[in-house]
């Protein structure tokens, strides 16, 4: 039984707390958030202790591992404290908004032999995981192209935009990790474009974009194309295709049901797409936590590492530079 403290009681902290509580090999010991009225209901729901001091939660002798779902600028400090105390960590992305700080943290984790898993939850989606297994089994031959469409249903609040670090570090970073994972090779060249089409006034304040496209190329010539938009009026749009030398693998959007309605007025009408990432990736979050717990309790390698976080952030930084300069950027 692994005893876990969840740090952060916002929307992602609630997801992680539920995932811990639902794992028979884990026990949720504490939920820490600087706002007591946020920590209390989450802790009460699962019989854990509410706390307002994350560092104190990490130091508890009855805590073996921590899950970090706090604001990005707190990740490194909390992660390193846990590693120094010999405790395993599941940390939300990114490690930090600054690539140099992320590199430094990763080096320190590796030097100390820390067990840190980066929360790239999409890898644990049932179909994405099956796509990776199918690639490994050679079912489509050699991968040639990966195409990722990833669009949110609407713009986030202004306060979130201000602190997010920008669309490439906040949103595209998930797709950059997926591209690395599905290509099976590290990209060496990044080209990106960015536009302000949804809310130009808001995004101009923070030198950010709402509509972007990124092209990645590996040393062998494999390609990935990522398109993101902060607003898709039809719902949370998440699709992937992987083209290989002998076939194609695809993963389409999810809906509440697969029913199709055909009448004299319409053909193949379907339910709307699932609303947002909390619904779309509910299963993936549970599977991610199960993989973390299994790795710790059974002494298996962590399925993602702090280095994965650094590599995805480095690609995001290259995309930012490409938009700024209008040129392809070597990784």
C-alpha positions in Angstrom: 0.0 0.0 0.0 1.5 3.3 -1.1 0.4 6.4 1.0 0.0 9.5 -1.1 -0.5 13.2 -0.6 -2.1 15.3 -3.4 -0.8 18.8 -3.6 -3.4 21.2 -5.1 -7.1 20.9 -4.8 -8.2 22.6 -8.0 -9.8 20.8 -10.9 -6.7 18.6 -11.7 -6.1 18.0 -7.9 -9.7 16.7 -7.6 -9.1 14.3 -10.5 -5.9 13.0 -9.0 -7.4 12.6 -5.5 -10.3 10.5 -7.0 -7.8 8.4 -8.9 -5.7 7.7 -5.8 -8.8 6.8 -3.8 -9.9 4.5 -6.5 -6.7 2.5 -6.6 -6.7 -0.6 -4.2 -2.9 -0.3 -3.8 -3.0 3.3 -2.7 -4.3 5.3 0.2 -5.0 9.1 0.0 -3.5 10.4 3.3 -3.6 14.2 2.7 -4.8 16.9 0.4 -2.9 20.2 0.6 -4.0 23.5 -0.8 -3.2 27.1 0.5 -7.0 27.7 0.5 -8.5 25.6 3.3 -12.0 25.8 1.8 -10.5 24.1 -1.3 -8.7 21.3 0.5 -11.4 20.5 3.0 -14.1 19.1 0.7 -11.7 17.1 -1.4 -10.0 15.5 1.7 -13.4 14.9 3.3 -14.7 13.1 0.2 -12.0 10.4 0.5 -11.2 10.3 4.3 -7.9 12.2 4.0 -6.6 15.0 6.1 -6.9 18.6 4.7 -3.8 20.8 4.9 -2.8 24.2 3.8 1.0 23.7 3.8 2.3 21.6 0.9 5.8 21.3 2.3 4.4 20.0 5.5 2.4 17.4 3.6 5.5 16.2 1.8 7.4 15.8 5.0 4.8 13.7 6.8 6.2 10.3 7.8 3.0 8.6 6.7 3.4 9.9 3.1 5.4 7.8 0.6 4.6 9.7 -2.6 3.1 13.0 -3.7 1.1 14.2 -6.6 1.8 17.8 -7.7 -1.2 19.6 -9.2 -0.3 23.1 -8.0 0.5 26.2 -10.1 3.5 25.7 -12.4 5.8 28.1 -10.6 5.7 25.9 -7.5 6.5 22.6 -9.2 10.3 22.6 -9.0 10.4 23.5 -5.3 7.8 20.9 -4.3 9.3 18.2 -6.5 12.8 18.7 -5.3 11.8 18.6 -1.6 10.0 15.3 -2.2 13.0 13.9 -4.0 15.4 15.0 -1.2 13.2 13.1 1.3 13.2 10.0 -0.9 9.6 10.2 -1.9 8.2 9.4 -5.4 6.5 12.2 -7.4 3.8 12.4 -10.1 4.1 16.0 -11.3 1.8 17.8 -13.7 3.5 19.4 -16.8 5.4 21.5 -17.4 8.2 21.1 -14.8 8.7 24.9 -15.1 8.0 27.6 -17.6 11.8 28.3 -17.9 13.7 25.7 -19.8 17.0 26.4 -17.9 15.2 25.8 -14.6 13.6 22.6 -16.0 17.0 21.3 -17.2 18.5 22.1 -13.8 15.7 20.3 -11.9 15.9 17.3 -14.2 19.7 17.0 -13.6 19.2 17.3 -9.9 16.5 14.6 -9.9 18.7 12.3 -11.9 21.7 13.0 -9.7 19.7 12.1 -6.6 18.2 9.1 -8.2 14.7 10.5 -7.7 11.6 8.8 -8.9 9.7 11.5 -10.8 6.9 10.8 -13.3 5.6 13.6 -15.6 1.9 13.6 -16.0 1.4 13.3 -19.7 -1.9 11.6 -19.3 -2.8 11.2 -23.0 -0.2 8.4 -23.3 -2.6 6.4 -21.0 -5.7 6.8 -23.0 -6.8 3.3 -24.0 -6.7 3.9 -27.8 -3.5 6.0 -27.8 -1.8 3.2 -25.9 -3.1 0.6 -28.4 -1.8 2.8 -31.2 1.7 2.8 -29.7 1.5 -1.0 -29.2 0.4 -1.4 -32.8 3.4 0.6 -34.0 5.7 -1.5 -31.9 4.2 -4.7 -33.3 4.9 -3.4 -36.8 1.3 -3.4 -37.9 1.8 -0.3 -40.1 5.4 -0.8 -41.0 7.7 2.2 -40.5 6.1 5.4 -39.2 6.3 8.2 -41.8 3.9 10.9 -40.5 1.9 11.8 -37.4 -0.9 14.3 -37.6 -2.4 15.7 -34.4 -5.5 17.9 -34.1 -6.0 19.3 -30.7 -8.6 22.1 -30.1 -10.3 23.4 -27.0 -14.0 24.2 -26.8 -13.3 27.8 -25.8 -10.8 30.3 -24.6 -9.6 30.0 -21.0 -10.1 32.9 -18.5 -7.8 35.9 -18.9 -6.1 35.2 -15.5 -5.2 31.7 -16.8 -3.8 33.1 -20.1 -1.7 35.5 -18.1 0.0 32.8 -16.0 0.0 29.9 -18.5 3.3 30.6 -20.2 1.6 30.7 -23.6 -0.2 28.2 -25.8 3.0 26.3 -26.8 4.1 25.7 -23.2 0.6 25.1 -21.9 -1.5 23.4 -24.6 0.8 22.3 -27.4 3.2 20.7 -25.0 0.8 17.7 -24.6 0.8 17.3 -28.4 4.6 17.7 -28.6 4.9 14.8 -26.1 2.5 12.7 -28.1 4.4 13.4 -31.3 7.7 12.4 -29.8 6.1 9.2 -28.4 4.4 8.2 -31.6 7.2 9.1 -34.0 9.6 7.0 -31.9 12.4 9.4 -32.8 13.4 12.8 -31.4 12.6 15.8 -33.6 15.6 17.8 -34.7 13.8 20.7 -36.6 10.7 22.7 -35.5 8.7 25.1 -37.6 5.7 27.0 -36.2 3.2 29.7 -37.0 0.8 31.5 -34.7 -2.2 33.7 -35.1 -4.6 35.7 -32.9 -8.0 34.9 -34.4 -10.3 34.2 -31.3 -9.4 37.1 -29.0 -6.7 39.3 -30.5 -6.9 42.0 -27.8 -6.5 39.7 -24.9 -3.6 37.7 -26.5 -1.7 40.7 -27.7 -1.3 41.8 -24.0 0.6 38.6 -23.3 2.3 38.0 -26.6 0.4 34.8 -27.0 -1.7 33.1 -29.7 -4.9 31.2 -29.9 -4.4 29.4 -33.3 -1.1 27.6 -34.1 0.4 25.0 -36.3 3.7 23.2 -35.7 5.7 20.9 -38.0 8.4 18.6 -36.5 11.0 16.6 -38.4 13.3 13.9 -37.2 16.8 13.2 -38.4 15.6 10.3 -40.6 12.9 12.5 -42.1 9.8 11.4 -40.2 7.3 14.2 -39.8 4.6 15.4 -37.3 2.1 18.1 -37.8 0.2 19.6 -34.9 -2.7 22.0 -35.2 -4.1 23.7 -32.1 -6.9 26.2 -31.6 -8.3 27.6 -28.3 -11.8 27.6 -29.7 -13.7 24.9 -31.5 -17.4 25.7 -31.2 -18.4 22.1 -31.7 -16.6 20.7 -28.6 -13.2 19.3 -27.5 -11.6 18.1 -30.6 -8.9 15.5 -30.2 -7.8 13.4 -33.2 -4.6 11.6 -34.3 -3.5 9.7 -37.3 -0.2 7.8 -37.8 0.8 7.0 -41.3 3.2 4.1 -41.8 4.7 2.4 -44.8 2.1 -0.4 -44.8 -0.9 1.2 -43.2 -2.7 3.9 -41.1 -3.7 4.1 -37.5 -6.3 6.7 -36.4 -8.0 7.8 -33.2 -11.1 9.9 -33.5 -13.1 12.1 -31.2 -15.2 10.6 -28.4 -18.9 11.2 -27.8 -21.3 10.2 -25.0 -22.8 7.5 -27.3 -22.1 6.1 -30.8 -25.7 6.4 -31.9 -26.3 8.0 -35.3 -29.7 9.5 -36.4 -30.8 9.6 -40.0 -34.1 11.1 -41.0 -35.6 13.0 -43.9 -34.0 16.2 -42.6 -30.5 14.9 -41.6 -28.0 12.2 -42.2 -25.7 10.5 -39.6 -26.5 13.1 -36.9 -24.5 12.3 -33.7 -24.3 13.5 -30.1 -21.9 16.5 -29.5 -18.3 15.8 -28.6 -17.4 15.4 -25.0 -17.1 18.8 -23.5 -13.5 19.1 -22.3 -10.4 17.3 -21.2 -11.8 16.2 -17.8 -14.5 14.2 -19.6 -12.4 13.2 -22.6 -9.5 11.8 -20.6 -11.3 10.5 -17.4 -10.1 7.0 -18.1 -6.6 8.1 -19.0 -6.2 9.9 -15.7 -7.1 6.8 -13.8 -4.8 4.7 -15.9 -2.0 7.2 -15.4 -2.3 7.0 -11.6 -2.5 3.2 -11.7 0.7 3.1 -13.7 2.4 5.4 -11.2 1.3 3.3 -8.3 2.3 0.1 -10.0 5.7 1.4 -10.8 6.4 2.4 -7.2 4.9 -0.6 -5.5 6.4 -3.2 -7.9 9.7 -1.5 -8.5 9.1 -1.1 -12.3 10.5 1.8 -14.4 8.3 4.9 -14.5 6.4 5.1 -17.8 7.3 8.8 -18.2 10.2 10.7 -16.6 11.3 14.2 -15.8 13.4 14.1 -18.9 10.3 13.6 -21.0 9.1 16.9 -19.5 12.3 18.7 -20.5 12.3 17.4 -24.1 8.6 18.4 -24.6 9.3 21.9 -23.2 12.4 22.3 -25.4 10.2 21.7 -28.4 7.7 24.2 -27.2 10.5 26.8 -26.8 11.7 26.0 -30.4 8.1 26.6 -31.6 8.0 30.0 -29.8 11.3 30.9 -31.4 10.1 29.8 -34.8 7.0 32.0 -34.6 9.1 35.0 -33.4 11.7 34.6 -36.2 9.6 33.1 -39.0 12.3 30.5 -39.5 12.7 26.8 -38.8 14.6 26.2 -35.5 17.0 23.3 -34.9 16.4 21.5 -31.6 
